[in-house]
Amino acid sequence: MYQRSILPDLEYRLRHLDIVYTLAYPDIFVTLDGENLSAIVFYVGHGHRDRLVAHEQEARTACQCEKCMVIRSIWDAGLMVQRCIQAEGLTNEEGMELEREFIITRFSSQHLVNVQHNRYRRRKRVS
């Protein structure tokens, strides 16, 4: 009798389904005016694994969105953006819902540049 392996399904889910991730200031990050932003999340997103680095690729362009300006300010300090996968193996719908939940509850602050669901912001969402 043929027994199907679970491993290919797991590999498929991890490679082809969505992740929910955060971008944060590095562990030692203080602004020029003395505000300590160490390890504070500034962006929550979801998508395939390559989406995790796409924001930094975008920041290398002339984009002037707040997210890209934050990334460049971290680089200007000679530091790296902290990337963290919060959940993986999600469908697109699960990823969108979890991203929204994280923006509203878990990571909501005046430093979060996602703006659609952030109660501290009034503008439209940054991509």
Stockholm file with secondary structure:
# STOCKHOLM 1.0

chainA/1-127         MYQRSILPDLEYRLRHLDIVYTLAYPDIFVTLDGENLSAIVFYVGHGHRDRLVAHEQEARTACQCEKCMVIRSIWDAGLMVQRCIQAEGLTNEEGMELEREFIITRFSSQHLVNVQHNRYRRRKRVS
#=GR chainA/1-127 SS CCCCCSHHHHHHHHHHSEEEEEEECCSSCBCTTCCBCTTCEEEEEEESTTHHHHHHHHHTTTCCSHHHHHHHHHHHTTCCCEEEEEEEEECHHHHHHHHHHIIIIISCSTTCCCCSSCTTCCSCCCC
#=GC SS_cons         CCCCCSHHHHHHHHHHSEEEEEEECCSSCBCTTCCBCTTCEEEEEEESTTHHHHHHHHHTTTCCSHHHHHHHHHHHTTCCCEEEEEEEEECHHHHHHHHHHIIIIISCSTTCCCCSSCTTCCSCCCC
//
